[in-house]
Amino acid sequence: MIGEPEMVGDEDAGRPELLGAAVTAGPPDATPFDGRTGRAGSIGSIGFDSPAGPPGTAGIPGPAGPLGFDVLSDDNHPPPLLHRLKDRPWAWALGAVVVTSAVWAAVLQGTGYGRVAPPDLHGYDIAGNPCTDRDLRPLADDLGVGSFDAGPPTVSRSTALDHLTCDLTATVSNGDGWWTTYTVSVSVDLHKKTDPAAEFDAVSSTSVRTPPPGSGVAYVYTSDIEWTTHPRGIGDRADLSSEKYRQSLDVRHGGAVFSLTLTGRNDWDIRRGDTPRNSDGSNARPTYVDTTPYAKDLVPTMRQVMSALTHPAPDPS
């Protein structure tokens, strides 16, 4: 049967025992936190009766006291972490490297080091539609077309690139049953993140020769030589590629890249009967139109296209 706890009487007052707990007595001048292990104030050796165990564990006095450890350690027993680091100098060096790296990372991030400024778009924005008769002059005037047929442009937008493309066609009657159809293709790319200069400027003056007969290689548009020149006074760089049946102008201005292409073909009006042919069986007129006379119109026409997409930057004030 479990009885009530027995308290030590008044005659035991001042004694250091309390029902199985023992505190090692110290000198009379000891304070509760004297710092000397084993003295009254340091609670250096506190033990409780328990089954026997290995030395240094609870219940059996050992090198670290009856509990197996000192509750408050002195200079001879440093905290476990510092004790381990003191025996491993490489750990301090590693910690210094980590701290230094973190500091440098914060400094570089704060100063913006390594960041690449987005390309200058010079106020261009795909908000308007450059695929109109008005924007294709003087090319449209020299072609002799009254107007172009054009559907809505194809537009895509993203945080890195805005893209627009459109095709315009116009048909002119030659009065002898043959019709000439001209196609003008316009494309615009606005690069918002990366500068397209390196790729664009890598294109230099080139000449592309027609492959020899029997080589198994065929072009949609055949020509003797395609020449690429670089007109000045438009954008940062311009490439004008001219061949007999195709004229093309590419212009880079900051992060904006513009392309303008002209092609043409001849078709017979089938309401007039069979297609006229030469003695060798070929069409009386070549399928594709010689467009070289219109190469001179591409630069002024491109200026019109670029102007249609220019929007002044907002006033910061």
LOMIDREN-967337 format. One line per field, with one value per residue (C-alpha): residue number from 1; residue in three letters; x, y, z. Coordinates in nm, 2 decimals, padded with zeros to 4 digits. Example, Ala and Ser with C-alpha at 12.3 -4.5 7.8 and 13.67 -1.06 7.14 Angstrom:
// residues 2
pos <- [1|2]
code <- [Ala|Ser]
X <- [01.23|01.37]
Y <- [-00.45|-00.11]
Z <- [00.78|00.71]
***
This chain:
// residues 317
pos <- [1|2|3|4|5|6|7|8|9|10|11|12|13|14|15|16|17|18|19|20|21|22|23|24|25|26|27|28|29|30|31|32|33|34|35|36|37|38|39|40|41|42|43|44|45|46|47|48|49|50|51|52|53|54|55|56|57|58|59|60|61|62|63|64|65|66|67|68|69|70|71|72|73|74|75|76|77|78|79|80|81|82|83|84|85|86|87|88|89|90|91|92|93|94|95|96|97|98|99|100|101|102|103|104|105|106|107|108|109|110|111|112|113|114|115|116|117|118|119|120|121|122|123|124|125|126|127|128|129|130|131|132|133|134|135|136|137|138|139|140|141|142|143|144|145|146|147|148|149|150|151|152|153|154|155|156|157|158|159|160|161|162|163|164|165|166|167|168|169|170|171|172|173|174|175|176|177|178|179|180|181|182|183|184|185|186|187|188|189|190|191|192|193|194|195|196|197|198|199|200|201|202|203|204|205|206|207|208|209|210|211|212|213|214|215|216|217|218|219|220|221|222|223|224|225|226|227|228|229|230|231|232|233|234|235|236|237|238|239|240|241|242|243|244|245|246|247|248|249|250|251|252|253|254|255|256|257|258|259|260|261|262|263|264|265|266|267|268|269|270|271|272|273|274|275|276|277|278|279|280|281|282|283|284|285|286|287|288|289|290|291|292|293|294|295|296|297|298|299|300|301|302|303|304|305|306|307|308|309|310|311|312|313|314|315|316|317]
code <- [Met|Ile|Gly|Glu|Pro|Glu|Met|Val|Gly|Asp|Glu|Asp|Ala|Gly|Arg|Pro|Glu|Leu|Leu|Gly|Ala|Ala|Val|Thr|Ala|Gly|Pro|Pro|Asp|Ala|Thr|Pro|Phe|Asp|Gly|Arg|Thr|Gly|Arg|Ala|Gly|Ser|Ile|Gly|Ser|Ile|Gly|Phe|Asp|Ser|Pro|Ala|Gly|Pro|Pro|Gly|Thr|Ala|Gly|Ile|Pro|Gly|Pro|Ala|Gly|Pro|Leu|Gly|Phe|Asp|Val|Leu|Ser|Asp|Asp|Asn|His|Pro|Pro|Pro|Leu|Leu|His|Arg|Leu|Lys|Asp|Arg|Pro|Trp|Ala|Trp|Ala|Leu|Gly|Ala|Val|Val|Val|Thr|Ser|Ala|Val|Trp|Ala|Ala|Val|Leu|Gln|Gly|Thr|Gly|Tyr|Gly|Arg|Val|Ala|Pro|Pro|Asp|Leu|His|Gly|Tyr|Asp|Ile|Ala|Gly|Asn|Pro|Cys|Thr|Asp|Arg|Asp|Leu|Arg|Pro|Leu|Ala|Asp|Asp|Leu|Gly|Val|Gly|Ser|Phe|Asp|Ala|Gly|Pro|Pro|Thr|Val|Ser|Arg|Ser|Thr|Ala|Leu|Asp|His|Leu|Thr|Cys|Asp|Leu|Thr|Ala|Thr|Val|Ser|Asn|Gly|Asp|Gly|Trp|Trp|Thr|Thr|Tyr|Thr|Val|Ser|Val|Ser|Val|Asp|Leu|His|Lys|Lys|Thr|Asp|Pro|Ala|Ala|Glu|Phe|Asp|Ala|Val|Ser|Ser|Thr|Ser|Val|Arg|Thr|Pro|Pro|Pro|Gly|Ser|Gly|Val|Ala|Tyr|Val|Tyr|Thr|Ser|Asp|Ile|Glu|Trp|Thr|Thr|His|Pro|Arg|Gly|Ile|Gly|Asp|Arg|Ala|Asp|Leu|Ser|Ser|Glu|Lys|Tyr|Arg|Gln|Ser|Leu|Asp|Val|Arg|His|Gly|Gly|Ala|Val|Phe|Ser|Leu|Thr|Leu|Thr|Gly|Arg|Asn|Asp|Trp|Asp|Ile|Arg|Arg|Gly|Asp|Thr|Pro|Arg|Asn|Ser|Asp|Gly|Ser|Asn|Ala|Arg|Pro|Thr|Tyr|Val|Asp|Thr|Thr|Pro|Tyr|Ala|Lys|Asp|Leu|Val|Pro|Thr|Met|Arg|Gln|Val|Met|Ser|Ala|Leu|Thr|His|Pro|Ala|Pro|Asp|Pro|Ser]
X <- [00.00|00.13|00.15|00.16|00.50|00.71|00.85|01.16|01.08|01.20|01.48|01.62|01.60|01.92|02.02|02.11|01.90|01.55|01.41|01.68|01.82|02.17|02.36|02.73|02.81|03.04|03.21|03.00|03.08|02.94|02.67|02.39|02.58|02.93|03.05|03.26|03.15|03.06|02.99|02.66|02.57|02.67|02.43|02.73|02.65|02.28|02.19|01.87|01.85|01.81|01.91|02.28|02.42|02.76|02.98|02.89|02.51|02.22|02.25|02.62|02.88|03.13|03.37|03.09|02.90|02.62|02.39|02.66|02.69|02.74|02.44|02.66|03.00|03.32|03.61|03.73|03.41|03.33|02.99|02.98|02.95|03.24|03.44|03.40|03.48|03.79|03.92|03.83|03.99|03.87|03.52|03.60|03.75|03.45|03.22|03.42|03.39|03.02|02.96|03.19|03.01|02.67|02.79|02.93|02.61|02.40|02.64|02.62|02.25|02.21|02.43|02.27|02.59|02.54|02.20|02.16|01.96|01.67|01.71|01.58|01.26|01.26|00.89|00.78|00.47|00.24|-00.07|-00.14|-00.17|00.11|-00.05|-00.24|-00.22|-00.12|00.19|00.30|00.38|00.57|00.59|00.22|00.23|00.51|00.35|00.04|-00.20|-00.49|-00.52|-00.41|-00.62|-00.52|-00.67|-00.61|-00.25|-00.14|-00.02|00.14|00.26|00.47|00.70|01.00|00.87|00.59|00.54|00.33|00.30|00.07|00.05|-00.10|-00.19|-00.28|-00.37|-00.31|-00.45|-00.20|-00.49|-00.39|-00.54|-00.25|-00.27|00.01|-00.03|00.21|00.25|00.40|00.49|00.55|00.68|00.78|00.95|00.99|01.26|01.19|01.45|01.75|01.92|01.89|02.20|02.45|02.24|02.11|02.45|02.61|02.44|02.69|02.70|02.63|02.57|02.37|02.42|02.16|02.26|02.38|02.13|02.09|02.20|01.86|01.83|01.55|01.44|01.09|01.24|01.54|01.79|02.15|02.27|02.12|02.30|02.28|02.37|02.34|02.15|02.23|02.01|01.75|01.76|02.09|02.15|01.97|02.01|01.86|01.86|01.78|01.74|01.54|01.21|01.23|01.32|01.36|01.46|01.54|01.60|01.71|01.65|01.75|01.54|01.30|01.34|01.13|01.11|00.95|00.94|00.80|00.73|00.51|00.38|00.19|-00.14|-00.35|-00.72|-00.87|-01.19|-00.98|-00.92|-00.60|-00.28|-00.07|00.26|00.59|00.70|00.90|00.58|00.66|00.41|00.42|00.50|00.73|00.55|00.74|00.78|01.10|01.08|01.43|01.29|01.11|01.41|01.46|01.11|01.17|01.37|01.12|00.83|00.99|01.01|00.64|00.59|00.82|00.65|00.31|00.43|00.61|00.45|00.63|00.74|00.53|00.65|00.81|00.69]
Y <- [00.00|00.35|00.58|00.96|01.12|01.15|01.50|01.56|01.72|02.05|01.88|01.80|02.15|02.27|01.92|01.87|01.55|01.53|01.18|01.02|01.34|01.42|01.74|01.74|01.98|02.27|02.53|02.76|03.05|02.88|03.06|02.89|02.95|02.93|02.76|02.50|02.15|01.95|02.25|02.33|02.61|02.44|02.14|01.96|01.61|01.53|01.17|00.96|00.60|00.38|00.04|-00.01|00.08|00.15|00.41|00.76|00.68|00.76|00.59|00.50|00.76|00.80|01.05|01.29|01.25|01.03|01.13|01.08|01.45|01.78|02.00|02.31|02.26|02.43|02.53|02.18|02.07|02.31|02.29|01.99|02.19|02.42|02.13|01.95|02.26|02.32|01.99|02.06|02.38|02.31|02.36|02.72|02.78|02.63|02.85|03.15|03.06|03.01|03.34|03.53|03.38|03.48|03.84|03.86|03.72|03.98|04.26|04.15|04.12|04.46|04.62|04.44|04.28|04.03|04.16|04.24|04.54|04.47|04.60|04.94|04.91|05.28|05.31|05.04|04.86|04.61|04.82|04.93|04.74|04.80|04.58|04.85|05.01|05.34|05.17|04.99|05.30|05.38|05.01|04.98|05.27|05.14|04.80|04.97|04.81|05.00|04.82|04.50|04.23|04.16|03.96|04.05|04.01|03.72|03.85|03.68|03.83|03.72|03.86|03.79|03.86|04.02|03.89|04.01|03.87|03.94|03.87|04.12|04.03|04.24|04.12|04.33|04.24|04.26|04.28|03.97|03.70|03.70|03.82|03.91|03.85|04.03|03.92|04.14|03.97|04.18|04.05|04.23|04.09|04.30|04.13|04.24|04.03|03.95|04.17|04.02|04.21|03.92|03.69|03.96|04.12|03.78|03.79|03.94|04.00|03.67|03.53|03.22|03.04|02.82|02.45|02.29|02.09|01.73|01.80|01.70|02.04|02.28|02.62|02.76|03.08|03.03|03.30|03.32|03.51|03.65|03.96|04.10|04.46|04.68|05.01|05.29|05.54|05.29|05.13|05.01|04.76|04.66|04.36|04.39|04.06|04.08|03.81|03.80|03.67|03.78|04.10|04.11|04.37|04.30|04.58|04.58|04.88|04.81|04.51|04.54|04.34|04.41|04.21|04.30|04.06|04.10|03.81|03.78|03.52|03.51|03.32|03.26|03.34|03.00|03.17|03.25|02.89|02.68|02.83|02.96|02.77|02.79|02.54|02.36|02.32|02.58|02.86|03.16|03.37|03.26|03.15|03.39|03.76|03.95|04.18|04.34|04.68|04.71|04.65|05.03|05.07|04.84|05.09|05.38|05.14|04.99|05.33|05.36|05.02|05.12|05.45|05.28|05.09|05.38|05.52|05.79|05.69|05.83|06.15|06.06|06.39]
Z <- [00.00|-00.10|00.19|00.21|00.13|00.44|00.50|00.69|01.03|01.16|01.33|00.99|00.87|00.71|00.60|00.23|00.19|00.04|00.00|-00.21|-00.37|-00.27|-00.33|-00.27|00.01|-00.06|00.15|00.35|00.12|-00.19|-00.38|-00.57|-00.90|-00.78|-01.10|-00.93|-01.01|-00.71|-00.49|-00.34|-00.59|-00.91|-00.88|-01.02|-00.90|-00.86|-00.84|-00.82|-00.71|-01.02|-01.14|-01.20|-01.54|-01.70|-01.53|-01.62|-01.66|-01.43|-01.10|-01.12|-01.05|-01.33|-01.47|-01.55|-01.22|-01.10|-01.39|-01.65|-01.73|-01.56|-01.56|-01.57|-01.72|-01.63|-01.84|-01.86|-02.03|-02.32|-02.50|-02.74|-03.06|-02.98|-02.86|-03.19|-03.40|-03.19|-03.31|-03.68|-03.80|-04.15|-04.04|-03.95|-04.29|-04.46|-04.26|-04.36|-04.73|-04.71|-04.53|-04.78|-05.07|-04.93|-04.88|-05.23|-05.38|-05.19|-05.31|-05.67|-05.66|-05.51|-05.78|-06.07|-06.18|-06.46|-06.57|-06.94|-07.04|-07.28|-07.63|-07.73|-07.93|-08.03|-07.96|-08.19|-08.09|-08.26|-08.19|-08.55|-08.88|-09.13|-09.39|-09.58|-09.92|-09.76|-09.60|-09.91|-10.11|-10.34|-10.42|-10.49|-10.72|-10.93|-10.95|-11.10|-10.86|-10.73|-10.40|-10.23|-10.09|-09.73|-09.44|-09.08|-08.97|-08.76|-08.42|-08.13|-07.81|-07.52|-07.25|-07.48|-07.83|-08.02|-08.37|-08.67|-09.02|-09.31|-09.69|-09.94|-10.30|-10.60|-10.95|-11.27|-11.61|-11.90|-12.16|-12.35|-12.13|-11.89|-11.53|-11.31|-10.93|-10.69|-10.33|-10.06|-09.73|-09.42|-09.09|-08.77|-08.46|-08.15|-07.92|-07.56|-07.37|-07.59|-07.85|-08.20|-08.33|-08.32|-08.53|-08.77|-08.83|-08.90|-09.24|-09.48|-09.86|-10.02|-10.37|-10.42|-10.75|-10.92|-10.89|-11.21|-11.43|-11.32|-10.96|-10.83|-10.65|-10.75|-10.63|-10.63|-10.76|-10.99|-11.06|-11.17|-10.87|-10.55|-10.42|-10.07|-10.01|-09.71|-09.78|-09.54|-09.37|-09.25|-08.90|-08.75|-09.03|-09.35|-09.58|-09.93|-10.11|-10.48|-10.74|-11.06|-10.92|-10.56|-10.38|-10.00|-09.74|-09.38|-09.13|-08.77|-08.55|-08.19|-08.08|-08.37|-08.69|-09.01|-09.33|-09.66|-09.95|-10.31|-10.55|-10.87|-11.10|-11.43|-11.48|-11.79|-11.78|-11.85|-11.98|-12.28|-12.37|-12.34|-12.21|-12.49|-12.52|-12.70|-12.95|-12.68|-12.48|-12.22|-12.13|-12.36|-12.05|-11.77|-11.46|-11.24|-11.29|-11.31|-11.01|-11.02|-11.14|-10.81|-10.57|-10.55|-10.40|-10.10|-09.88|-09.90|-09.86|-09.55|-09.40|-09.43|-09.26|-08.97|-08.93|-08.90|-08.59|-08.42|-08.11|-07.91|-07.57|-07.28|-07.13|-06.79|-06.64]
***
